[in-house]
Amino acid sequence: MFFNDTIQEIEEVLLEEKLSDVGEPAQLLIYNDDVNTFDWVIKCLTEILNHTSQQAEQLSMLIHFKGKATVKTAPLRELRPQKDALCDRGLSAVIEGGKE
């Protein structure tokens, strides 16, 4: 009985660590601008976020016509370097929501 209780406690701790590691999901948004071309936005989305060409093209259309689009939802820890990389390439990217 002791062995099973110990295993259950270990599993609970690991689950808690995993959940705290993930945090609350946040959204990475890109805003439309008058500078970047569709081709450049698509290239950035495929290279930085690993989106398919089709996903990147659809997102670039949403960004253009809606003024902004959520391009990825993930934990803050994952989105921060991607946001920075997008901004380094001249895109207007921000992170909304999420908690660590």
Buried (B, 14 or more C-beta within 10 A) or exposed (E): EEEEEEEEEEEEEEEEEEEEEBBEBBBBBBEBEEEBEEEBBBBBBBEBBEBEEEBBBBBBBBBBEEEBBBBBEBBBEBBBEBBEBBEEBEBBBBBEEBEE
